Amino acid sequence: MRADGREKNQTREIKITKNYIKHAKGSVLIEFGDTKVIVCATCEEGKPKWMPKEEKKGWLTAEYSLLPASTNTRCQRERTKVSGRTQEIQRLIGRSLRACLDLEKLGERTITIDADVIQADGGTRVASICGGFIALRELIDKLMFEGQLSENPIIEPIAAISAGIVNNEVVVDLCYQEDSNAQVDSNIVLTKSGKIIEFQTTAEGEPFTKEQMDEIYSLAKSATDKIIKMYSEV
């Protein structure tokens, strides 16, 4: 039995509140249990300066932050230099969401996904990716409605979930208590069709078996299917 009484294949309660920030073309408050993240999507004309002029496509980037009171001890604002952990998570969010976009159909535009964690209890990066997709979809819908895009650049939906091995059992959607004691820790990003974008799985002590890895994927696939279905219900 897990600490909060869930079955091994059961996610925490997931809540999605769209249009949470009025000034952003796409925004959402996404909640995975006690983890709460505000995600906004904004768009600027023009591609990044580093991109060659002959490439007629756009880009998507991401920024991530923990608010000072989001954890049980106050964390410092990263005003001038971001930590290695923050850089890793920002790159993960950006990579994941670029994987679901046809950047040529986006045109010479730059989309920024901002994920701000207002309360953390495990799984902040996967919640940010799921919220990022919802905010991105809202932004794209508005650009198409305004006539700025002639084709939808989203290839297919994506979702992310944490998983791992806790007390020798494979479980999905780890809260902080489980994550901090996990024998194996995973963050998995999948497309609707089941293709893998990220499968980050690390043994914190003893190695794990291929059978356990397959079970981690199976539970993650069921969870991301559930989340993607929720996208169409909000």
Buried (B, 14 or more C-beta within 10 A) or exposed (E): EBEEEBEBBBBBEBEBBBEBBEEBBBBBBBBBBBBBBBBBBBBEEEBEEEBEEEEEBBBBBBBBBBBEEBBEEEBEEBEEEBEEEBEBBBEBBBBBBBBBBEBEBBBBBBBBBBBBBBBBBBBBBBBBBBBBBBBBBBBBBBBBEEEEBEEBBBBEBBBBBBBBBBEEEBBBBBBBBBBEEBBBBBBBBBBBEEEEBBBEBEBEEEEBEEEBBEBBBBBBBBBBBBBBEBBEEE
